[in-house]
Amino acid sequence: MPQAASPLRQSALPERHRIESLFAKLKDWRRVATRYDRCAHTFFSAILIAATAIFRLSQISLP
Protein backbone atom coordinates (compact mmCIF):
# COMPACT_ATOMS: atom_id res chain seq x y z
CA MET A 1 0.00 0.00 0.00
CA PRO A 2 1.46 3.42 -0.94
CA GLN A 3 2.41 5.77 1.84
CA ALA A 4 1.00 9.28 2.12
CA ALA A 5 3.34 12.01 0.93
CA SER A 6 5.12 13.98 3.62
CA PRO A 7 4.16 17.65 4.19
CA LEU A 8 7.48 18.80 2.76
CA ARG A 9 6.88 16.95 -0.49
CA GLN A 10 3.29 18.23 -0.74
CA SER A 11 4.49 21.83 -0.54
CA ALA A 12 7.00 21.25 -3.35
CA LEU A 13 4.44 19.85 -5.81
CA PRO A 14 3.33 23.17 -7.39
CA GLU A 15 6.94 24.19 -8.05
CA ARG A 16 7.75 20.75 -9.42
CA HIS A 17 4.77 20.98 -11.77
CA ARG A 18 6.04 24.32 -13.13
CA ILE A 19 9.48 22.86 -13.80
CA GLU A 20 8.08 19.72 -15.46
CA SER A 21 5.83 21.89 -17.63
CA LEU A 22 8.82 23.98 -18.72
CA PHE A 23 10.72 20.84 -19.75
CA ALA A 24 7.68 19.69 -21.74
CA LYS A 25 7.52 23.05 -23.52
CA LEU A 26 11.27 22.96 -24.22
CA LYS A 27 10.86 19.57 -25.88
CA ASP A 28 8.50 21.23 -28.38
CA TRP A 29 11.52 23.08 -29.74
CA ARG A 30 13.07 20.67 -32.23
CA ARG A 31 16.60 21.98 -31.89
CA VAL A 32 16.55 21.46 -28.12
CA ALA A 33 14.74 18.11 -28.21
CA THR A 34 17.15 16.53 -30.71
CA ARG A 35 20.28 18.37 -29.52
CA TYR A 36 21.72 19.33 -32.89
CA ASP A 37 24.58 21.24 -31.28
CA ARG A 38 27.84 19.48 -30.52
CA CYS A 39 29.19 21.85 -27.90
CA ALA A 40 27.59 22.08 -24.49
CA HIS A 41 27.76 25.88 -24.42
CA THR A 42 25.98 26.14 -27.78
CA PHE A 43 23.29 23.70 -26.62
CA PHE A 44 22.86 25.68 -23.40
CA SER A 45 22.47 28.86 -25.45
CA ALA A 46 19.71 27.21 -27.48
CA ILE A 47 17.96 26.23 -24.24
CA LEU A 48 18.20 29.81 -22.96
CA ILE A 49 16.77 31.22 -26.19
CA ALA A 50 13.88 28.75 -26.14
CA ALA A 51 13.16 29.39 -22.45
CA THR A 52 13.22 33.15 -23.03
CA ALA A 53 10.80 32.83 -25.95
CA ILE A 54 8.48 30.60 -23.91
CA PHE A 55 8.54 33.10 -21.05
CA ARG A 56 7.88 36.10 -23.30
CA LEU A 57 5.03 34.34 -25.09
CA SER A 58 3.45 33.45 -21.75
CA GLN A 59 3.56 37.13 -20.70
CA ILE A 60 1.57 38.32 -23.73
CA SER A 61 -2.09 38.73 -22.88
CA LEU A 62 -4.40 37.65 -25.66
CA PRO A 63 -7.47 39.81 -26.38
mmCIF file of the N, C-alpha and C atoms, coordinates in Angstrom:
data_MODEL
# 
_entry.id   MODEL 
# 
loop_
_atom_site.group_PDB 
_atom_site.id 
_atom_site.type_symbol 
_atom_site.label_atom_id 
_atom_site.label_alt_id 
_atom_site.label_comp_id 
_atom_site.label_asym_id 
_atom_site.label_entity_id 
_atom_site.label_seq_id 
_atom_site.pdbx_PDB_ins_code 
_atom_site.Cartn_x 
_atom_site.Cartn_y 
_atom_site.Cartn_z 
_atom_site.occupancy 
_atom_site.B_iso_or_equiv 
_atom_site.pdbx_formal_charge 
_atom_site.auth_seq_id 
_atom_site.auth_comp_id 
_atom_site.auth_asym_id 
_atom_site.auth_atom_id 
_atom_site.pdbx_PDB_model_num 
ATOM 1   N N  . MET A 1 1  ? 0.848  -1.173 0.000   1.00 0.00 ? 1  MET A N  1 
ATOM 2   C CA . MET A 1 1  ? 0.000  0.000  0.000   1.00 0.00 ? 1  MET A CA 1 
ATOM 3   C C  . MET A 1 1  ? 0.895  1.240  0.000   1.00 0.00 ? 1  MET A C  1 
ATOM 4   N N  . PRO A 1 2  ? 0.620  2.223  -0.888  1.00 0.00 ? 2  PRO A N  1 
ATOM 5   C CA . PRO A 1 2  ? 1.461  3.423  -0.943  1.00 0.00 ? 2  PRO A CA 1 
ATOM 6   C C  . PRO A 1 2  ? 1.314  4.281  0.306   1.00 0.00 ? 2  PRO A C  1 
ATOM 7   N N  . GLN A 1 3  ? 2.413  4.897  0.665   1.00 0.00 ? 3  GLN A N  1 
ATOM 8   C CA . GLN A 1 3  ? 2.405  5.767  1.836   1.00 0.00 ? 3  GLN A CA 1 
ATOM 9   C C  . GLN A 1 3  ? 1.956  7.166  1.425   1.00 0.00 ? 3  GLN A C  1 
ATOM 10  N N  . ALA A 1 4  ? 1.396  7.893  2.374   1.00 0.00 ? 4  ALA A N  1 
ATOM 11  C CA . ALA A 1 4  ? 1.002  9.278  2.117   1.00 0.00 ? 4  ALA A CA 1 
ATOM 12  C C  . ALA A 1 4  ? 2.258  10.134 1.991   1.00 0.00 ? 4  ALA A C  1 
ATOM 13  N N  . ALA A 1 5  ? 2.199  11.128 1.126   1.00 0.00 ? 5  ALA A N  1 
ATOM 14  C CA . ALA A 1 5  ? 3.342  12.011 0.932   1.00 0.00 ? 5  ALA A CA 1 
ATOM 15  C C  . ALA A 1 5  ? 3.559  12.869 2.174   1.00 0.00 ? 5  ALA A C  1 
ATOM 16  N N  . SER A 1 6  ? 4.809  13.149 2.463   1.00 0.00 ? 6  SER A N  1 
ATOM 17  C CA . SER A 1 6  ? 5.122  13.975 3.625   1.00 0.00 ? 6  SER A CA 1 
ATOM 18  C C  . SER A 1 6  ? 4.722  15.428 3.345   1.00 0.00 ? 6  SER A C  1 
ATOM 19  N N  . PRO A 1 7  ? 4.548  16.246 4.398   1.00 0.00 ? 7  PRO A N  1 
ATOM 20  C CA . PRO A 1 7  ? 4.155  17.650 4.192   1.00 0.00 ? 7  PRO A CA 1 
ATOM 21  C C  . PRO A 1 7  ? 5.176  18.433 3.368   1.00 0.00 ? 7  PRO A C  1 
ATOM 22  N N  . LEU A 1 8  ? 6.446  18.107 3.519   1.00 0.00 ? 8  LEU A N  1 
ATOM 23  C CA . LEU A 1 8  ? 7.476  18.798 2.756   1.00 0.00 ? 8  LEU A CA 1 
ATOM 24  C C  . LEU A 1 8  ? 7.316  18.529 1.266   1.00 0.00 ? 8  LEU A C  1 
ATOM 25  N N  . ARG A 1 9  ? 7.049  17.305 0.916   1.00 0.00 ? 9  ARG A N  1 
ATOM 26  C CA . ARG A 1 9  ? 6.884  16.949 -0.486  1.00 0.00 ? 9  ARG A CA 1 
ATOM 27  C C  . ARG A 1 9  ? 5.611  17.566 -1.060  1.00 0.00 ? 9  ARG A C  1 
ATOM 28  N N  . GLN A 1 10 ? 4.540  17.638 -0.267  1.00 0.00 ? 10 GLN A N  1 
ATOM 29  C CA . GLN A 1 10 ? 3.294  18.234 -0.742  1.00 0.00 ? 10 GLN A CA 1 
ATOM 30  C C  . GLN A 1 10 ? 3.488  19.708 -1.071  1.00 0.00 ? 10 GLN A C  1 
ATOM 31  N N  . SER A 1 11 ? 4.286  20.403 -0.290  1.00 0.00 ? 11 SER A N  1 
ATOM 32  C CA . SER A 1 11 ? 4.494  21.830 -0.539  1.00 0.00 ? 11 SER A CA 1 
ATOM 33  C C  . SER A 1 11 ? 5.356  22.068 -1.775  1.00 0.00 ? 11 SER A C  1 
ATOM 34  N N  . ALA A 1 12 ? 6.129  21.090 -2.190  1.00 0.00 ? 12 ALA A N  1 
ATOM 35  C CA . ALA A 1 12 ? 6.998  21.249 -3.349  1.00 0.00 ? 12 ALA A CA 1 
ATOM 36  C C  . ALA A 1 12 ? 6.301  20.885 -4.656  1.00 0.00 ? 12 ALA A C  1 
ATOM 37  N N  . LEU A 1 13 ? 5.112  20.306 -4.597  1.00 0.00 ? 13 LEU A N  1 
ATOM 38  C CA . LEU A 1 13 ? 4.440  19.854 -5.811  1.00 0.00 ? 13 LEU A CA 1 
ATOM 39  C C  . LEU A 1 13 ? 4.116  20.967 -6.803  1.00 0.00 ? 13 LEU A C  1 
ATOM 40  N N  . PRO A 1 14 ? 3.606  22.127 -6.393  1.00 0.00 ? 14 PRO A N  1 
ATOM 41  C CA . PRO A 1 14 ? 3.328  23.169 -7.392  1.00 0.00 ? 14 PRO A CA 1 
ATOM 42  C C  . PRO A 1 14 ? 4.584  23.626 -8.134  1.00 0.00 ? 14 PRO A C  1 
ATOM 43  N N  . GLU A 1 15 ? 5.688  23.771 -7.411  1.00 0.00 ? 15 GLU A N  1 
ATOM 44  C CA . GLU A 1 15 ? 6.944  24.186 -8.055  1.00 0.00 ? 15 GLU A CA 1 
ATOM 45  C C  . GLU A 1 15 ? 7.451  23.093 -8.991  1.00 0.00 ? 15 GLU A C  1 
ATOM 46  N N  . ARG A 1 16 ? 7.319  21.863 -8.577  1.00 0.00 ? 16 ARG A N  1 
ATOM 47  C CA . ARG A 1 16 ? 7.747  20.745 -9.417  1.00 0.00 ? 16 ARG A CA 1 
ATOM 48  C C  . ARG A 1 16 ? 6.925  20.698 -10.703 1.00 0.00 ? 16 ARG A C  1 
ATOM 49  N N  . HIS A 1 17 ? 5.633  20.969 -10.595 1.00 0.00 ? 17 HIS A N  1 
ATOM 50  C CA . HIS A 1 17 ? 4.767  20.982 -11.774 1.00 0.00 ? 17 HIS A CA 1 
ATOM 51  C C  . HIS A 1 17 ? 5.207  22.066 -12.759 1.00 0.00 ? 17 HIS A C  1 
ATOM 52  N N  . ARG A 1 18 ? 5.573  23.240 -12.252 1.00 0.00 ? 18 ARG A N  1 
ATOM 53  C CA . ARG A 1 18 ? 6.036  24.322 -13.129 1.00 0.00 ? 18 ARG A CA 1 
ATOM 54  C C  . ARG A 1 18 ? 7.301  23.913 -13.876 1.00 0.00 ? 18 ARG A C  1 
ATOM 55  N N  . ILE A 1 19 ? 8.220  23.268 -13.183 1.00 0.00 ? 19 ILE A N  1 
ATOM 56  C CA . ILE A 1 19 ? 9.479  22.856 -13.804 1.00 0.00 ? 19 ILE A CA 1 
ATOM 57  C C  . ILE A 1 19 ? 9.235  21.762 -14.839 1.00 0.00 ? 19 ILE A C  1 
ATOM 58  N N  . GLU A 1 20 ? 8.390  20.789 -14.511 1.00 0.00 ? 20 GLU A N  1 
ATOM 59  C CA . GLU A 1 20 ? 8.083  19.724 -15.465 1.00 0.00 ? 20 GLU A CA 1 
ATOM 60  C C  . GLU A 1 20 ? 7.369  20.273 -16.689 1.00 0.00 ? 20 GLU A C  1 
ATOM 61  N N  . SER A 1 21 ? 6.517  21.270 -16.500 1.00 0.00 ? 21 SER A N  1 
ATOM 62  C CA . SER A 1 21 ? 5.826  21.892 -17.635 1.00 0.00 ? 21 SER A CA 1 
ATOM 63  C C  . SER A 1 21 ? 6.815  22.625 -18.530 1.00 0.00 ? 21 SER A C  1 
ATOM 64  N N  . LEU A 1 22 ? 7.810  23.288 -17.925 1.00 0.00 ? 22 LEU A N  1 
ATOM 65  C CA . LEU A 1 22 ? 8.818  23.981 -18.721 1.00 0.00 ? 22 LEU A CA 1 
ATOM 66  C C  . LEU A 1 22 ? 9.615  22.988 -19.559 1.00 0.00 ? 22 LEU A C  1 
ATOM 67  N N  . PHE A 1 23 ? 9.999  21.851 -18.982 1.00 0.00 ? 23 PHE A N  1 
ATOM 68  C CA . PHE A 1 23 ? 10.721 20.843 -19.752 1.00 0.00 ? 23 PHE A CA 1 
ATOM 69  C C  . PHE A 1 23 ? 9.866  20.312 -20.894 1.00 0.00 ? 23 PHE A C  1 
ATOM 70  N N  . ALA A 1 24 ? 8.574  20.146 -20.671 1.00 0.00 ? 24 ALA A N  1 
ATOM 71  C CA . ALA A 1 24 ? 7.679  19.686 -21.735 1.00 0.00 ? 24 ALA A CA 1 
ATOM 72  C C  . ALA A 1 24 ? 7.605  20.713 -22.858 1.00 0.00 ? 24 ALA A C  1 
ATOM 73  N N  . LYS A 1 25 ? 7.560  21.997 -22.499 1.00 0.00 ? 25 LYS A N  1 
ATOM 74  C CA . LYS A 1 25 ? 7.520  23.047 -23.520 1.00 0.00 ? 25 LYS A CA 1 
ATOM 75  C C  . LYS A 1 25 ? 8.849  23.135 -24.262 1.00 0.00 ? 25 LYS A C  1 
ATOM 76  N N  . LEU A 1 26 ? 9.962  22.928 -23.555 1.00 0.00 ? 26 LEU A N  1 
ATOM 77  C CA . LEU A 1 26 ? 11.270 22.965 -24.217 1.00 0.00 ? 26 LEU A CA 1 
ATOM 78  C C  . LEU A 1 26 ? 11.405 21.838 -25.238 1.00 0.00 ? 26 LEU A C  1 
ATOM 79  N N  . LYS A 1 27 ? 10.786 20.695 -24.953 1.00 0.00 ? 27 LYS A N  1 
ATOM 80  C CA . LYS A 1 27 ? 10.864 19.572 -25.883 1.00 0.00 ? 27 LYS A CA 1 
ATOM 81  C C  . LYS A 1 27 ? 10.089 19.834 -27.164 1.00 0.00 ? 27 LYS A C  1 
ATOM 82  N N  . ASP A 1 28 ? 9.201  20.836 -27.157 1.00 0.00 ? 28 ASP A N  1 
ATOM 83  C CA . ASP A 1 28 ? 8.501  21.227 -28.381 1.00 0.00 ? 28 ASP A CA 1 
ATOM 84  C C  . ASP A 1 28 ? 9.444  21.911 -29.367 1.00 0.00 ? 28 ASP A C  1 
ATOM 85  N N  . TRP A 1 29 ? 10.539 22.437 -28.884 1.00 0.00 ? 29 TRP A N  1 
ATOM 86  C CA . TRP A 1 29 ? 11.521 23.083 -29.744 1.00 0.00 ? 29 TRP A CA 1 
ATOM 87  C C  . TRP A 1 29 ? 12.436 21.989 -30.305 1.00 0.00 ? 29 TRP A C  1 
ATOM 88  N N  . ARG A 1 30 ? 12.370 21.785 -31.589 1.00 0.00 ? 30 ARG A N  1 
ATOM 89  C CA . ARG A 1 30 ? 13.065 20.669 -32.226 1.00 0.00 ? 30 ARG A CA 1 
ATOM 90  C C  . ARG A 1 30 ? 14.573 20.703 -31.983 1.00 0.00 ? 30 ARG A C  1 
ATOM 91  N N  . ARG A 1 31 ? 15.157 21.872 -32.072 1.00 0.00 ? 31 ARG A N  1 
ATOM 92  C CA . ARG A 1 31 ? 16.603 21.985 -31.894 1.00 0.00 ? 31 ARG A CA 1 
ATOM 93  C C  . ARG A 1 31 ? 17.026 21.532 -30.497 1.00 0.00 ? 31 ARG A C  1 
ATOM 94  N N  . VAL A 1 32 ? 16.226 21.848 -29.496 1.00 0.00 ? 32 VAL A N  1 
ATOM 95  C CA . VAL A 1 32 ? 16.552 21.465 -28.117 1.00 0.00 ? 32 VAL A CA 1 
ATOM 96  C C  . VAL A 1 32 ? 16.270 19.983 -27.902 1.00 0.00 ? 32 VAL A C  1 
ATOM 97  N N  . ALA A 1 33 ? 15.143 19.499 -28.440 1.00 0.00 ? 33 ALA A N  1 
ATOM 98  C CA . ALA A 1 33 ? 14.744 18.106 -28.210 1.00 0.00 ? 33 ALA A CA 1 
ATOM 99  C C  . ALA A 1 33 ? 15.724 17.120 -28.838 1.00 0.00 ? 33 ALA A C  1 
ATOM 100 N N  . THR A 1 34 ? 16.262 17.457 -30.019 1.00 0.00 ? 34 THR A N  1 
ATOM 101 C CA . THR A 1 34 ? 17.155 16.528 -30.709 1.00 0.00 ? 34 THR A CA 1 
ATOM 102 C C  . THR A 1 34 ? 18.630 16.825 -30.465 1.00 0.00 ? 34 THR A C  1 
ATOM 103 N N  . ARG A 1 35 ? 18.921 17.936 -29.828 1.00 0.00 ? 35 ARG A N  1 
ATOM 104 C CA . ARG A 1 35 ? 20.281 18.366 -29.521 1.00 0.00 ? 35 ARG A CA 1 
ATOM 105 C C  . ARG A 1 35 ? 21.191 18.315 -30.749 1.00 0.00 ? 35 ARG A C  1 
ATOM 106 N N  . TYR A 1 36 ? 20.911 19.225 -31.679 1.00 0.00 ? 36 TYR A N  1 
ATOM 107 C CA . TYR A 1 36 ? 21.717 19.332 -32.889 1.00 0.00 ? 36 TYR A CA 1 
ATOM 108 C C  . TYR A 1 36 ? 23.123 19.848 -32.610 1.00 0.00 ? 36 TYR A C  1 
ATOM 109 N N  . ASP A 1 37 ? 23.293 20.600 -31.553 1.00 0.00 ? 37 ASP A N  1 
ATOM 110 C CA . ASP A 1 37 ? 24.578 21.238 -31.277 1.00 0.00 ? 37 ASP A CA 1 
ATOM 111 C C  . ASP A 1 37 ? 25.558 20.258 -30.650 1.00 0.00 ? 37 ASP A C  1 
ATOM 112 N N  . ARG A 1 38 ? 26.800 20.358 -31.064 1.00 0.00 ? 38 ARG A N  1 
ATOM 113 C CA . ARG A 1 38 ? 27.837 19.479 -30.516 1.00 0.00 ? 38 ARG A CA 1 
ATOM 114 C C  . ARG A 1 38 ? 28.356 19.984 -29.178 1.00 0.00 ? 38 ARG A C  1 
ATOM 115 N N  . CYS A 1 39 ? 28.602 21.273 -29.106 1.00 0.00 ? 39 CYS A N  1 
ATOM 116 C CA . CYS A 1 39 ? 29.193 21.849 -27.897 1.00 0.00 ? 39 CYS A CA 1 
ATOM 117 C C  . CYS A 1 39 ? 28.132 22.098 -26.833 1.00 0.00 ? 39 CYS A C  1 
ATOM 118 N N  . ALA A 1 40 ? 28.523 21.890 -25.610 1.00 0.00 ? 40 ALA A N  1 
ATOM 119 C CA . ALA A 1 40 ? 27.590 22.079 -24.494 1.00 0.00 ? 40 ALA A CA 1 
ATOM 120 C C  . ALA A 1 40 ? 27.169 23.537 -24.366 1.00 0.00 ? 40 ALA A C  1 
ATOM 121 N N  . HIS A 1 41 ? 28.109 24.466 -24.578 1.00 0.00 ? 41 HIS A N  1 
ATOM 122 C CA . HIS A 1 41 ? 27.756 25.879 -24.419 1.00 0.00 ? 41 HIS A CA 1 
ATOM 123 C C  . HIS A 1 41 ? 26.794 26.343 -25.510 1.00 0.00 ? 41 HIS A C  1 
ATOM 124 N N  . THR A 1 42 ? 26.907 25.797 -26.714 1.00 0.00 ? 42 THR A N  1 
ATOM 125 C CA . THR A 1 42 ? 25.976 26.140 -27.784 1.00 0.00 ? 42 THR A CA 1 
ATOM 126 C C  . THR A 1 42 ? 24.597 25.557 -27.492 1.00 0.00 ? 42 THR A C  1 
ATOM 127 N N  . PHE A 1 43 ? 24.558 24.332 -26.993 1.00 0.00 ? 43 PHE A N  1 
ATOM 128 C CA . PHE A 1 43 ? 23.290 23.705 -26.624 1.00 0.00 ? 43 PHE A CA 1 
ATOM 129 C C  . PHE A 1 43 ? 22.623 24.478 -25.490 1.00 0.00 ? 43 PHE A C  1 
ATOM 130 N N  . PHE A 1 44 ? 23.407 24.895 -24.505 1.00 0.00 ? 44 PHE A N  1 
ATOM 131 C CA . PHE A 1 44 ? 22.862 25.676 -23.398 1.00 0.00 ? 44 PHE A CA 1 
ATOM 132 C C  . PHE A 1 44 ? 22.307 27.008 -23.894 1.00 0.00 ? 44 PHE A C  1 
ATOM 133 N N  . SER A 1 45 ? 22.975 27.615 -24.871 1.00 0.00 ? 45 SER A N  1 
ATOM 134 C CA . SER A 1 45 ? 22.475 28.863 -25.451 1.00 0.00 ? 45 SER A CA 1 
ATOM 135 C C  . SER A 1 45 ? 21.133 28.647 -26.132 1.00 0.00 ? 45 SER A C  1 
ATOM 136 N N  . ALA A 1 46 ? 20.984 27.525 -26.833 1.00 0.00 ? 46 ALA A N  1 
ATOM 137 C CA . ALA A 1 46 ? 19.706 27.215 -27.478 1.00 0.00 ? 46 ALA A CA 1 
ATOM 138 C C  . ALA A 1 46 ? 18.607 27.028 -26.435 1.00 0.00 ? 46 ALA A C  1 
ATOM 139 N N  . ILE A 1 47 ? 18.940 26.399 -25.320 1.00 0.00 ? 47 ILE A N  1 
ATOM 140 C CA . ILE A 1 47 ? 17.960 26.233 -24.239 1.00 0.00 ? 47 ILE A CA 1 
ATOM 141 C C  . ILE A 1 47 ? 17.553 27.593 -23.680 1.00 0.00 ? 47 ILE A C  1 
ATOM 142 N N  . LEU A 1 48 ? 18.515 28.487 -23.487 1.00 0.00 ? 48 LEU A N  1 
ATOM 143 C CA . LEU A 1 48 ? 18.199 29.815 -22.959 1.00 0.00 ? 48 LEU A CA 1 
ATOM 144 C C  . LEU A 1 48 ? 17.316 30.606 -23.917 1.00 0.00 ? 48 LEU A C  1 
ATOM 145 N N  . ILE A 1 49 ? 17.595 30.515 -25.206 1.00 0.00 ? 49 ILE A N  1 
ATOM 146 C CA . ILE A 1 49 ? 16.771 31.219 -26.193 1.00 0.00 ? 49 ILE A CA 1 
ATOM 147 C C  . ILE A 1 49 ? 15.350 30.673 -26.181 1.00 0.00 ? 49 ILE A C  1 
ATOM 148 N N  . ALA A 1 50 ? 15.216 29.359 -26.159 1.00 0.00 ? 50 ALA A N  1 
ATOM 149 C CA . ALA A 1 50 ? 13.884 28.748 -26.142 1.00 0.00 ? 50 ALA A CA 1 
ATOM 150 C C  . ALA A 1 50 ? 13.139 29.107 -24.860 1.00 0.00 ? 50 ALA A C  1 
ATOM 151 N N  . ALA A 1 51 ? 13.814 29.056 -23.723 1.00 0.00 ? 51 ALA A N  1 
ATOM 152 C CA . ALA A 1 51 ? 13.164 29.387 -22.453 1.00 0.00 ? 51 ALA A CA 1 
ATOM 153 C C  . ALA A 1 51 ? 12.743 30.851 -22.416 1.00 0.00 ? 51 ALA A C  1 
ATOM 154 N N  . THR A 1 52 ? 13.571 31.734 -22.971 1.00 0.00 ? 52 THR A N  1 
ATOM 155 C CA . THR A 1 52 ? 13.217 33.148 -23.031 1.00 0.00 ? 52 THR A CA 1 
ATOM 156 C C  . THR A 1 52 ? 11.996 33.365 -23.909 1.00 0.00 ? 52 THR A C  1 
ATOM 157 N N  . ALA A 1 53 ? 11.955 32.702 -25.054 1.00 0.00 ? 53 ALA A N  1 
ATOM 158 C CA . ALA A 1 53 ? 10.802 32.831 -25.951 1.00 0.00 ? 53 ALA A CA 1 
ATOM 159 C C  . ALA A 1 53 ? 9.537  32.293 -25.288 1.00 0.00 ? 53 ALA A C  1 
ATOM 160 N N  . ILE A 1 54 ? 9.639  31.169 -24.609 1.00 0.00 ? 54 ILE A N  1 
ATOM 161 C CA . ILE A 1 54 ? 8.476  30.602 -23.913 1.00 0.00 ? 54 ILE A CA 1 
ATOM 162 C C  . ILE A 1 54 ? 7.990  31.570 -22.839 1.00 0.00 ? 54 ILE A C  1 
ATOM 163 N N  . PHE A 1 55 ? 8.917  32.155 -22.097 1.00 0.00 ? 55 PHE A N  1 
ATOM 164 C CA . PHE A 1 55 ? 8.540  33.101 -21.047 1.00 0.00 ? 55 PHE A CA 1 
ATOM 165 C C  . PHE A 1 55 ? 7.868  34.332 -21.632 1.00 0.00 ? 55 PHE A C  1 
ATOM 166 N N  . ARG A 1 56 ? 8.451  34.889 -22.695 1.00 0.00 ? 56 ARG A N  1 
ATOM 167 C CA . ARG A 1 56 ? 7.881  36.099 -23.302 1.00 0.00 ? 56 ARG A CA 1 
ATOM 168 C C  . ARG A 1 56 ? 6.503  35.821 -23.894 1.00 0.00 ? 56 ARG A C  1 
ATOM 169 N N  . LEU A 1 57 ? 6.331  34.676 -24.518 1.00 0.00 ? 57 LEU A N  1 
ATOM 170 C CA . LEU A 1 57 ? 5.029  34.342 -25.087 1.00 0.00 ? 57 LEU A CA 1 
ATOM 171 C C  . LEU A 1 57 ? 3.982  34.127 -24.000 1.00 0.00 ? 57 LEU A C  1 
ATOM 172 N N  . SER A 1 58 ? 4.408  33.646 -22.845 1.00 0.00 ? 58 SER A N  1 
ATOM 173 C CA . SER A 1 58 ? 3.449  33.449 -21.754 1.00 0.00 ? 58 SER A CA 1 
ATOM 174 C C  . SER A 1 58 ? 3.051  34.774 -21.109 1.00 0.00 ? 58 SER A C  1 
ATOM 175 N N  . GLN A 1 59 ? 3.854  35.822 -21.288 1.00 0.00 ? 59 GLN A N  1 
ATOM 176 C CA . GLN A 1 59 ? 3.561  37.127 -20.704 1.00 0.00 ? 59 GLN A CA 1 
ATOM 177 C C  . GLN A 1 59 ? 2.611  37.957 -21.562 1.00 0.00 ? 59 GLN A C  1 
ATOM 178 N N  . ILE A 1 60 ? 2.451  37.581 -22.829 1.00 0.00 ? 60 ILE A N  1 
ATOM 179 C CA . ILE A 1 60 ? 1.569  38.317 -23.733 1.00 0.00 ? 60 ILE A CA 1 
ATOM 180 C C  . ILE A 1 60 ? 0.127  37.964 -23.398 1.00 0.00 ? 60 ILE A C  1 
ATOM 181 N N  . SER A 1 61 ? -0.678 38.984 -23.168 1.00 0.00 ? 61 SER A N  1 
ATOM 182 C CA . SER A 1 61 ? -2.094 38.728 -22.884 1.00 0.00 ? 61 SER A CA 1 
ATOM 183 C C  . SER A 1 61 ? -2.866 38.764 -24.198 1.00 0.00 ? 61 SER A C  1 
ATOM 184 N N  . LEU A 1 62 ? -3.612 37.730 -24.434 1.00 0.00 ? 62 LEU A N  1 
ATOM 185 C CA . LEU A 1 62 ? -4.398 37.650 -25.657 1.00 0.00 ? 62 LEU A CA 1 
ATOM 186 C C  . LEU A 1 62 ? -5.727 38.370 -25.468 1.00 0.00 ? 62 LEU A C  1 
ATOM 187 N N  . PRO A 1 63 ? -6.192 39.081 -26.515 1.00 0.00 ? 63 PRO A N  1 
ATOM 188 C CA . PRO A 1 63 ? -7.465 39.813 -26.385 1.00 0.00 ? 63 PRO A CA 1 
ATOM 189 C C  . PRO A 1 63 ? -8.656 38.897 -26.299 1.00 0.00 ? 63 PRO A C  1 
# 
